[in-house]
């Protein structure tokens, strides 16, 4: 069977699509004047249809590199999404992008590539955000909060002042409850550690500010 991409009709159709896209890659904007090879990418494939028998809207011009990325042949440099992290405790991990030894493994995902575990810098470079760096800072704040020497224990009560709130953890039977500025929460926590983690997230994320703002509207203007 003859190669349809060697047919003259395909050559004519290809040049037509490239001309409609101003003879430049629709992804990176480079043209043949920049030394790149322009190709026509089919956004979808229909069984039995020849490559030149598609509507113009089903095709687009891509340079050879962008075309390869679209088909997952070259790792994409953009379009990655941050999906979470793991703390290995020490430098036992390896960044799948730069091969550096890492402690914090940030998981990134892409629709056209397999998920990767990378370091903080590589994660932020791939996603174009500061999510990984912020996640590390937040994890550091959480650890400092949990182990803070400002915690005081008296009887069944553990108390701390944090970001303007006086908070306590009450240990009752087999669960813990939180008290923030004399308001006792309804949620029960299985142990002191989980109670501290919940308290940190509640205050650090701004949820506590929103809660007390709604509870005392007159004191907030």
Buried (B, 14 or more C-beta within 10 A) or exposed (E): EEEEEEBEEBEEBBEEBBEEBEEBBEBBEBBEEEEBEBBBBEEEEEEEEEBBEBEEEBBBBBBEBBBBBBEEEBBBEEBBBBBEBEEEEEEEBBBBBEEEEBBBBBBBBBEEBEEBBBBBBBBBBBBEBEBBBEBBEBEEEBEEBBEEEEBEEEEEEBBBEBEEBEBBBBBEEEBBBBBBBEEEBEEBBEEBEEBBBBBBBBBBEEEBBEBBEEEEEEEEE
